[in-house]
Amino acid sequence: MKLSKRIPARTKTVKINWCKKDFLEMNQKFRDVRANFEQPMDDCFWCGHKFIDGEMMSLAQLVGRRNEMLCQSCADELLSSTNKEEGE
């Protein structure tokens, strides 16, 4: 699996081992627990979308890195890239 996006003068690509699409619902309790962490995980790792209360978040494990939160649209893009790779 991988996500790619074009940024000025290059394309950024990250490889991902797995993704759990409907991992957790954003709520105030999650924000309170993560408030003192270095990375509060209150936005999408890939597109920067700020999660609102009641929105489902996805969890993805990046190759050689830690877990990251994704919004539903980025998770859909990631999971569809898996299907394209398998078809090649």
C-alpha positions in Angstrom: 0.0 0.0 0.0 1.1 3.6 -0.6 -0.1 7.1 -0.7 1.3 9.6 -3.2 0.8 13.3 -3.8 2.4 15.9 -6.0 4.0 18.8 -4.2 6.0 21.5 -5.8 8.8 20.0 -7.9 8.4 16.4 -6.5 6.0 13.7 -5.5 5.8 12.6 -1.9 5.2 8.9 -1.3 4.9 6.9 1.9 4.6 3.2 2.2 2.0 1.8 4.6 1.9 -1.7 6.1 -1.8 -1.8 7.0 -4.8 0.5 7.6 -7.9 0.1 9.8 -10.5 2.4 8.2 -13.0 2.7 11.0 -10.6 2.8 13.9 -12.1 5.3 16.4 -14.6 8.1 16.6 -13.2 11.6 17.4 -14.6 13.0 20.7 -13.6 15.2 23.6 -12.3 12.3 25.7 -9.8 11.4 22.9 -8.7 15.1 22.7 -8.2 15.2 26.5 -6.2 12.0 26.6 -3.9 13.1 23.7 -3.6 16.8 24.8 -0.2 16.4 26.5 1.3 14.1 23.9 3.9 15.5 21.4 1.6 14.5 18.6 -2.1 14.9 19.6 -3.3 13.1 16.4 -6.2 15.5 16.0 -5.8 15.9 12.2 -5.1 13.8 9.2 -1.5 12.9 8.7 -1.7 13.0 4.9 -4.0 16.0 4.0 -4.2 17.9 7.3 -7.9 17.7 7.7 -8.9 18.7 11.3 -11.2 16.0 12.8 -14.5 17.1 14.3 -16.4 15.4 17.1 -18.3 12.4 15.9 -16.1 11.9 12.8 -14.5 8.4 12.3 -10.7 8.3 12.1 -8.6 5.7 10.4 -5.3 4.3 11.7 -2.4 3.4 9.4 1.0 2.0 10.2 3.8 3.5 8.1 6.7 1.3 7.1 9.6 2.1 9.4 7.7 4.7 11.3 4.9 5.0 13.9 1.1 4.8 13.5 -0.7 7.8 12.0 -4.3 8.9 11.8 -6.0 9.4 8.4 -9.3 10.9 7.5 -11.9 8.6 5.8 -11.2 10.0 2.3 -7.4 9.4 2.6 -8.0 5.9 3.9 -10.3 5.3 0.9 -7.5 6.5 -1.4 -5.0 4.3 0.4 -7.2 1.2 0.3 -8.1 1.7 -3.4 -4.3 1.9 -4.2 -4.0 -1.6 -2.7 -6.6 -2.9 -5.1 -4.8 -1.2 -8.1 -1.5 -2.8 -7.1 -3.0 -6.2 -6.8 -4.5 -5.8 -10.3 -1.1 -5.0 -11.9 
